[in-house]
């Protein structure tokens, strides 16, 4: 079960479907054009995952933003919450503390690993590959790092050995149906990350960045199109 903080109030109406260019195969895509409060997102994911498990509906990738908030994964340490300036939610995904907010594209993936292959490591690897392929569309080289979850970019402009995290991964699997997914920093307020130790990594050389922080005039729609194209490359156009 997921334990959540009190509902902070709706930010907008229910998610709406919008058509995006690019192939998606048999996977349904949903895009919310207003920030979605976290409890509502959990409720939709839970209901959809149950329906997928029961073969009542198709797989889903949901593109959205959240209002500013912090989430605590199953490995979160209390000491890593430095300043609870935003609502804090406990969640059943793996990982530690992370920040979500406007300007960050979240892609929640509800996929059926019974059909795609019941291999959690392979799934996480594919999520990383999905992010890396998406960043490549903007000539950004994203890289994996052993012992550091997420996708990283090198920052030689900051100094020797400096790297910044540009995308996060948080996964939950229930009866081989996936929940949660990835987040890519497009243009969030990077100062909001200072309220936590992101993913438990507290070293001076390892920070947080975004596509716009890297000097790229990228819009959310640009990222959405790249996400759809790269999803087809990594996961296939249909099950």
C-alpha positions in Angstrom: 0.0 0.0 0.0 1.0 3.6 -0.5 0.9 6.1 2.3 0.5 9.7 1.2 0.5 13.0 3.0 -2.8 14.9 3.2 -4.3 16.0 -0.2 -3.0 19.5 -0.9 -5.9 20.4 -3.2 -6.4 20.0 -6.9 -4.3 22.0 -9.3 -6.5 21.5 -12.3 -9.2 19.3 -13.9 -8.8 15.6 -14.6 -6.1 14.6 -17.1 -7.1 15.0 -20.7 -5.9 13.1 -23.8 -4.1 15.0 -26.4 -2.7 13.6 -29.7 1.0 13.7 -30.1 2.9 13.0 -33.4 5.0 9.9 -33.5 4.5 6.1 -33.3 3.1 4.5 -30.2 1.9 1.1 -31.5 -0.6 -0.7 -29.2 0.4 1.4 -26.1 -2.0 4.2 -25.2 -0.5 7.6 -24.5 -2.1 10.1 -22.1 -0.9 13.7 -21.6 -2.1 15.9 -18.8 -1.9 19.6 -19.7 -2.3 20.8 -16.1 -0.2 19.7 -13.1 -1.6 16.6 -11.4 -1.5 16.3 -7.6 0.3 13.3 -6.4 -2.6 11.3 -4.7 -4.6 11.6 -8.0 -1.7 10.2 -9.9 -1.3 7.3 -7.6 -5.0 6.5 -7.8 -5.0 6.5 -11.6 -1.9 4.4 -11.8 -3.2 1.8 -9.3 -6.5 1.5 -11.2 -4.9 1.2 -14.6 -2.3 -1.3 -13.4 -5.2 -3.5 -12.0 -7.1 -3.2 -15.3 -4.0 -4.2 -17.2 -3.4 -7.2 -15.0 -6.9 -8.3 -15.6 -6.5 -7.8 -19.4 -9.3 -5.3 -19.4 -7.3 -2.5 -21.0 -4.1 -1.6 -22.9 -0.8 -0.6 -21.5 -0.3 3.1 -20.8 2.4 5.8 -20.8 1.2 8.9 -19.0 3.0 12.2 -19.6 2.5 14.8 -16.9 3.9 17.4 -14.4 3.3 17.6 -10.7 3.0 20.8 -8.5 6.2 21.1 -6.4 6.5 18.1 -4.0 9.0 15.7 -2.6 8.5 11.9 -2.7 10.2 9.3 -0.5 11.0 5.9 -1.9 11.2 2.7 0.0 14.9 3.4 0.8 14.5 7.0 1.9 16.4 8.2 4.9 14.8 10.8 7.2 18.1 12.8 7.4 18.0 13.4 3.6 14.9 15.6 3.9 16.6 18.9 4.6 13.8 21.4 4.2 10.2 20.2 3.8 9.1 23.3 2.0 6.8 21.3 -0.2 4.4 18.5 0.5 6.1 15.2 1.2 4.7 11.9 0.0 5.7 8.4 0.9 5.4 6.1 -2.1 5.9 2.4 -2.9 8.4 3.0 -5.6 12.1 2.1 -5.1 14.7 4.7 -4.4 15.2 7.5 -1.9 14.0 11.2 -1.9 13.3 13.0 -5.2 11.7 16.2 -6.3 8.9 16.7 -8.8 7.6 20.0 -10.0 6.7 22.2 -13.0 9.2 22.1 -15.9 9.9 18.4 -15.3 8.5 15.9 -17.7 7.3 12.8 -15.8 6.5 9.7 -17.8 4.6 7.0 -15.8 4.7 3.7 -17.6 2.1 1.0 -16.9 3.5 -1.9 -18.9 2.8 -5.6 -18.7 6.0 -7.5 -18.1 4.2 -10.8 -18.4 4.2 -10.1 -22.1 7.4 -8.1 -22.4 9.5 -10.4 -20.2 9.3 -10.7 -16.4 12.8 -9.3 -15.8 13.0 -6.3 -13.6 16.7 -5.5 -14.3 16.1 -5.6 -18.0 13.1 -3.3 -17.5 15.2 -0.7 -15.5 17.9 -1.0 -18.2 15.3 -0.2 -20.8 14.0 2.8 -18.9 17.6 4.1 -18.8 18.0 3.5 -22.5 14.7 5.3 -23.2 16.0 8.4 -21.4 19.4 8.2 -23.1 17.8 7.9 -26.5 15.5 10.8 -25.7 18.4 13.0 -24.7 20.3 12.1 -27.8 17.6 13.8 -29.8 18.9 17.0 -28.4 22.6 16.1 -28.8 22.9 15.5 -25.0 25.0 12.5 -24.0 23.3 10.8 -21.0 25.2 8.1 -19.2 24.6 5.4 -16.5 26.7 5.4 -13.4 27.3 2.4 -11.2 25.9 3.0 -7.7 24.1 6.2 -8.9 20.5 5.7 -10.1 19.3 7.8 -13.0 21.0 9.3 -16.0 23.9 11.7 -15.7 25.7 14.2 -17.9 29.3 15.2 -17.6 30.0 18.9 -16.6 33.6 19.7 -17.4 32.6 23.4 -17.4 32.2 23.0 -13.6 35.5 21.2 -13.0 37.2 17.9 -13.4 35.0 14.9 -12.6 31.8 17.0 -12.1 28.6 15.4 -13.3 24.9 16.4 -13.0 21.8 14.3 -12.8 19.3 15.1 -15.6 16.8 12.3 -15.2 15.5 10.1 -12.4 14.0 6.6 -12.3 11.6 5.2 -9.8 9.9 1.8 -10.3 7.3 -0.3 -8.7 6.1 -3.6 -10.1 2.9 -5.3 -9.0 2.1 -8.8 -10.3 4.5 -7.9 -13.2 2.6 -4.7 -14.2 4.8 -1.6 -13.8 4.0 1.6 -12.1 5.8 5.0 -11.8 8.6 5.5 -14.3 11.0 8.3 -15.2 11.4 12.0 -15.0 13.5 14.3 -17.2 14.4 17.8 -16.1 13.4 20.1 -18.9 13.2 23.5 -17.2 12.3 23.0 -13.5 13.4 25.4 -10.7 16.7 23.7 -9.8 16.8 25.5 -6.4 13.8 23.3 -5.3 16.1 20.3 -5.2 18.0 21.8 -2.3 15.3 20.8 0.1 16.5 17.2 -0.1 19.5 15.1 -0.8 18.4 13.9 -4.2 18.5 10.1 -4.3 20.8 10.1 -1.3 23.8 11.5 -3.2 25.5 14.2 -1.3 28.8 14.9 -3.0 29.9 18.3 -4.2 30.8 17.0 -7.7 27.4 15.5 -8.3 24.6 18.0 -8.8 21.3 18.4 -10.8 20.8 20.0 -14.2 18.1 20.4 -16.9 18.1 20.7 -20.6 17.5 24.4 -20.4 20.3 24.7 -17.7 22.6 23.1 -20.3 21.8 26.0 -22.7 19.2 24.2 -24.9 16.0 26.0 -25.8 13.9 22.8 -25.5 10.2 22.9 -24.9 8.1 20.3 -23.2 6.4 19.3 -26.5 9.9 18.8 -28.0 10.6 16.3 -25.2 7.2 14.6 -25.5 7.8 13.9 -29.2 11.3 12.6 -28.5 10.0 10.4 -25.7 7.4 8.8 -28.1 10.0 8.2 -30.8 12.6 6.7 -28.5 10.0 4.6 -26.7 9.3 2.9 -30.0 13.0 2.3 -30.5 13.5 0.8 -27.1 10.3 -1.0 -26.2 8.9 -1.6 -29.7 5.8 -0.3 -31.3 3.5 -2.9 -29.9 3.6 -5.9 -27.5 
